């Protein structure tokens, strides 16, 4: 699917500022949308929005469809009459809620009791319109919500243990055991359903606000799902599991730029032949739900649809794996039949072979270009701007990369000199040098991590692949959204024809005049 020339910012909602320990879908999210609009941007890319599990990673969620309750805004619950401001403040005072980084344990301890209290208030009759909307939400989303809510209620009842450690009857989803669990845990199941209702009500309101301001949301869908998830527990026949529900092989990637031993993700692998028997119904349902939540979807690890790296279960690294053929065009033909044109970005980074490129191009899916990967090798490096393809999305970096300043400082003096020579800059403002380079590219879309806009170093890195702890916690301060920075981004969007269509001057109008801005001066 072709996309209009445009630009935007990569920022997960958890990184937004605010007083409650984690960015959320409340007032600062709307302020960020306003900032994007002022800055002439038309894209906001987020990471997966699901409920995070092991390591707090949004790429290891308890569900491929559900939303993360930690992103629910307490401020909006106060506005709805489901909480009082004083009780939110009092609860926050009892926990270590940092404004600079996300302490996930503290946020869980602070927020979940408040959300349960909001559920009680609904039943007290304080907000009858909320109760009616909640019941309608449950009815419309029962196909995935019922399994997810029961799964989460059972996890809580088992002290957070993986479903692999539950009683055999529950692991195997025997009907009598499930019926008994639904009866005994009916209250806990309803709370889980209510949390999803709150999340999606707030998310869809925020998305509508963004769309009204000509900003589209780019979501992110990992190719694989977490083993400890409602998806695997409810659909074990779709994954390579043994008779006890234990994976027989798992996902990863071979040694690459990020790791000499590869990356052992540990996700269970799909039985693609079994999925094909019902027309890939699980994938159709998953992407239909995802595309109702966002406007454009980035498919993470796209190369796995052509061929994926299979690692025997029990390996300590990803070295001893093998390439196995994926579903290829048969899956995407089916998705197109059911969903129409696919507004999908193919994350085609890493070891890319001709079959991956052919699959991407067969469905006219834009691939990804990362400028930090451009300066190794020769002039034929496809990430160098003079080699860019129009049907692409160019990034200065991604959530898995260092910030541009951190990356530049880690280069050798000779490598830094090469970068500066190519860019025709002295490197003193390398983050904005790369922003300009991305904006001027012929690639249809340009996406910039917000850390680069803020000119931040390695301390602001979002993720370090291969490091299971200490990731996903970065947040920015409220005063970062200043008008000078917005003017700089807006100038680039105008100069390089990336303004939202609705904001572009009519062709018969004279060209806009721009006040020169020295982007090297502090904003």
N, C-alpha and C positions, 0 to 999 in steps of 0.2 A: 504494500500500500504506500503510495507517495504521500509525503508530508510537505506542508508549506515551509518556506524558509523562516526560521524562528530561533529563539534562544531562551535559556532559562537556567534555573539553579537546582543543584542537587542538595537536598537537606532533608533529613528524616525528622518527623515531628518531635521525637524525643530530644532533639538538639535545640529546640526552641527555648527561650528564656522563660522564667516564671518562678513563683515562690514555692511550688509544691514538689520540688525535687526532681522533676522530669518535665520536659516539654509535653504539651498536650494539645487538645483540639479546641482550646478556649481562646481567650482574647488575644494572646500573642500570635496564635496561628492566623487570625484575621488581620492582625497588624502586618504579619509577614506577607500575606497576599497583597495588602495595600502597597507595601514596599515594592513587590514585584511589578505591580501595575505602574507605579510611579517610575520605576527603573526601565520601563519599556519591554519587560520580559513577558513571555507568553507560555512558559512551561515551568512546572514545579515537579521535580522528580523526587520520589520518596523510596525508601527501602520497603521490603515486605512489611505489611501492617499487622501480621498475625500475632497471637499470644506467644511470647518468647519462652523458651525452655532452657535447655542446657547452655551455659555460658552466656545467657542473655542475648543470644544471636537471633536476629530476625530471619536468618536463614535456617533456623532449627525451631520451627513453631509447632505447637500442639494441634494446629489445624491449618489446612491450605486455604480455608475460606473465612474462618472466624477472625475477629478483630482483637487487638490487644487492649484489655481493660485498663492497663496502666496509662493509656493515652486519653482516657476519659477525663474531661475537664470538671474539677470540683466547682469552679466558678459558675459554669452553666447549670449545674445541679442546684446551686444556691438560687439562681435566677428562676428555676422551675419550681422552687419551693420544696425540693426534696432534701435539702440540707440547709443549715444556717451557717452564715459566714463565721460566727464565733466558734462553732464546733469544729469547723475546718481548721481554723487558726490554732485552736487548742490541741487538736490532734497533731498538727504539724510540729508544734513545740516539743512534742515527746519523741521526735525522731530526728536523725541526722540527715536533713535534706539540704544538700549542697546546691548552690546556684551555678557552680562551675562544671560539675560532672554528675552523672546519674549513679547514685548508690541504689542499685535495684532492690537489694534486700530491705533497705529502709523505706523505699517507696512502696513496696508490697505491704509492709507492716503498717504504713500510714494510710494507704488508699483503700485497701480491700475492706477493712471495717467500715469506712465511710460509705462505700458502695453498698454494702449490706444494709446499712442504716437507711440509705435512700430507697432500697427495696422495701423495707418495713414501712417507710412513710407513704409509699404508694398504696400499700394495703390498708393504711390507716385512713384512706379516703381523702388525703390532702390534695391530690391531683388526679381527679377521675379521668381527665382526658389522657393522662399518661397511661393509666390502666387500660383504657380502650385501645390505644395505639400499641401497647405492649402485646395484648392478645392478638391483634391483627398481625403484628410482626411474627409472632410464634406460628401462626397459621401459614403465612406465606413462605416461611423459611424452614418448615419442619423437615424437609428432605435432608438437610445437613445439620440443622440445629439440634434435633433430638439426640442424634448420636454424639455430637460434640458435647452437649450439656451433660449427658449421662457419663461420658468419658471423664470429664473434668470433675464431676461429683465423686466418681469412683476413685480418681487419683487423690482427691482430698481425703476421702475415707480411708485410703491406704497410706496416709502420711506422705503423699507425693511420689510414691514409688512408681516405677515404670509398669505398664500393664503386663509386661512379661513376668512380673512377680506376684500378680493377683492369683486368686484361686483358679484352678483349672477350668471350672465351669464358666467363670467370667472371662477368662482368657479366650476360651473357645466360643463365647457368645451363645451359650445354650439358652434357648427361649425361656425356660423356667427361671434360670438364674437372672436373666435380664429383667424379666417381669418383677421378680422379687426386689431387685435393686431399684427399679423405677419407683416401686411402692415405698420402700424404706427410705430412699433418698429424694423423695419428691420435692421437699423444700429446697435442698441443695441444688437439684436440677433446675428448679425455677429461678434460683438466684443466678445461675450460670446463663440461663436464657435472658434474664434481665440485663446482665452485664453486656451481652451482645446487642440487645436492643438499644441501650444507652450509647454504646460505641457507634453503631451504624447511624443512629439518629444524628449524633454530633458530626460524624464524618460526612454524611450526605449533605447536611446543611453547609459545612465548610466547602465541600466540592462545588455546590451550587453557587456559593458566594464567589469562589474563584472563577467559575465558568462565566458568571455575569460580568466579570472584569476581564474577559478574553484570555483567561489563563487556564490551560489544560493540565490535568494531573497525569504524570507518568508513574505508573505503579511498577512493581517488581515481583515476578513469579519465579521462585527457584524451580529448576527442573525436577529435583527430588524433594521428597517430604521426609520429615523426621521419623525415625522408627517409633519413638514414644509419642505417637500422635493418634488422634481420632481417626485419621484417614487409614492408617495401617491396621489399627485395631478393628475398625468396622469393615474393612475390605481385605482381609488377609490373603484371599485367593488371587489378588492382583499383584502380589509381591513374592519374591523368592524367599520363602520362609520354610523351615522344617515343620514337622508335625507338632512341635512344642511352641511354634510361633517365633523361633529364633532365626535371624537372617542367615542364609547360607553363603551369600556374597554381598558385598557392599560397594558403595560408590566412592570415587576419588578421582584424582588426576595424577598422571605420572610426573616425575621430576620436571620442574619448569623454572621460570624467572623467580617465583616466590620461594621455592623450597627445593633443595637438592634431593630430598627423599620423596618428593611429591606431596600431595595433600590427601590424607585419609579422612574423608568426610564421615564415613560410617553409615550413610543412609541406605536403607534397603533398596534393592533394584526392582524395577517393574518387570512383570511377565508380559511383555508387549504382545506376544501371540494371544494370550488370554484376553487382553484388553481389546484386541482387534475383533474378537468374536462377537462382542456386543456393540461394535461401531465406536469404540473408544468413549463409551458413555461417561466414564469417570472424568476423562479429560474435557469432554464437552461441557459437563456440569461445572467443572472447576474454572474453565476459562470464561464461561458465561457469567459466573459469579464475579470473577475478577474484573471483567470488562463492564460490569454494572457499577463497580466501585471506582474505577479510574477511566480516563479517556484514552490512554495509550498504555501498552503493557510491554515492559522489558522482560524477555524470556532469558533468565540466567542460564549460563552454560548451554547455549544453543547447540554447540557441537555434539552434545550428548544425544540429540535426536537423530544424528547421522550415525555416530558410533560413540560408545561410552566405555570408560575404563572400569573394568570389573575386577575387584580385589577379593580373593577368598576371605571369608569371615575368619577372624582370629589373627590376621596379619597385623604387625605393629606399625608398618609404614605402607605407603602405596606403591612401593617399588615393584613388588611381585604381582602385577596385574596383567590384564590383557584387554585388547580392544574387541568389543562385541558390537555387531551391527544393531542400530536403533530402528525405530519405525519409519523414519524418513518421510517421503511425500505422502504415504497413505494416511498418516495422522493429520497432516495439515490439509489434505484434500477433504477429509471428514470434518475438520473444524470449520473450514470455509463453507461447506455445505450447510452446516448447522448455524453458523454465526455470521456468515457474509464476509465482507472484506475484513481482513485481520489487521487492526491497528497495532502492530507488534514490532518491537525493536529486537533484533537478534544479537544477543551478547556473544560475539564470535571472536573472543580473545583466546589466547593460549595457542596450543598446537592445532592449527587449522589446516585441513587437507582439502583437496579439490571437491570431494563429495559434500563437505560442509558448505562451501561457497556455492555449489550448484543448488543445494537445497534452499539456501537463503535467497538466491537470485530467482529461483523458480517461482517463489511466492512474493517477489518484489519487497522483501523485508530489508530495511536499512540495517547495516552492521555498525559496529562501534570502532571508533578511532580514538586512541589515547595518546596525547601528545608526549607524555613522559616516556613512551616507548619509541619515540620517533628518532632519537638521536644516537642510537647504536647501529652499527653497520654502515652500509654505503648509501649513496644517493637514491637507490631504488627502494629504500625502506618505505613501505606503503603508508606508514603513519606520518611521514614528512608531508607538510602541507602541499608541496607541489605534486604529490601523488594522490591526493584525496579524491574520493568518488563523491558525486553529488548525493547519491542514495546512501547516506551515512549519517551517523550522529557523532560529532567530534566532542571529546572531553579533554580538559586539561589533565584531569586525573579522575579516579573513581574512589568509592568508599574503601577499596582494598589497597589503594596506593597511599604513599606518603603525601602530604600536602606539597604543592609545587615548590614552596620555599624549602621545606625539609628535604625534598628530592634533590634540588639544585645544590644545597649545601653538602650533600653526601657524595656528589660527583667528584671525581679527581679534577685538579686544576686544568688538565688538558681537555677533559670532557666539558667542563664549564666553558672553556674558551671556544670549543666547537659549537656549543649551543648558542653562545653570544654572537659568534660569527654568522651562523645561519639566520638568526633572528634580526641581526643588525642592531642589537641593543647591547648595553654594557652589563646587564644582569642585576643592576641595583634594584630593580622592581620586577623581578622575574615572574611573580604571580600574575601581575597585570599584563606583562609582556605575553604570557601564554594565553591570557584571556583574550587579548586583542588578536592573537594568532588564530584562536578557535573561532572568533567572531568573523574574521575575514575569510575563513575557509569556504570552499564551495559546498561543503557538506550542508545538507538541508537543515539540520538541527545542530545547535551548539549548546552544551550543558556544562556548567561550571560548578564544582563543589563550593559551597559557601565559604569554607575555610580559605580558599584562594581569593575570593572576593575580599575577605577580611585581612588578607596578607599574613596569615598565621603559619607558624612553623610546625615541627614534628609533634609538639605538645598537643596539637589539635587533631591528630590523626584519628580516624574513626575505627579502623580495623587493621590488624596485622595478621595476615593469613598464616596459619600454622601455629599461632599463639592462642591457646584456648581461653586465657583469662586477660582481663584488663582492656577489653574492647567495648565499643558501642556506647561509651559514656560521655563523649564530648558534648558540651553545650556552649552557646554563645551568650554574651551579656546583652541586656535590653538596649543599651546605648549604641550598639553596633549598627542599628538601622538608622543611618544618618542620610541627610539629603545630598551631601557631596558625593557619597558612594553611589546613590541612586542616579545622580546626574551623569556620572562616569559611565555606568552601564547603559543608560538611556542614549548617551552619545554614541556608543558603539553600536547599539541596536539600530539607530538611525543611519549612521554612516555606512553600515554593512548590510542594510536592507533586511533587518531581522525584527522590525516592529510588528506587533500584532496587526493583522489585516485591517481591523476596524480603526486603527490609529494611524494608518498610512495616509499621507496627503493624496488627494486626487491627482492623477497624472497630469492634468492640465494646469495644476497649480505650480507656481515657481518653487524651486527647491528650497527647503528650509535653510535658514542661516543658523550656524552653531557658534556659540561662544566658546573659544578655545579653553580647554581645561588642562592644567598641568597635573597629570595623574601621578607624578612623582612626589608631589607635595602631600603631606598628611591631610586626610580628609576630616 
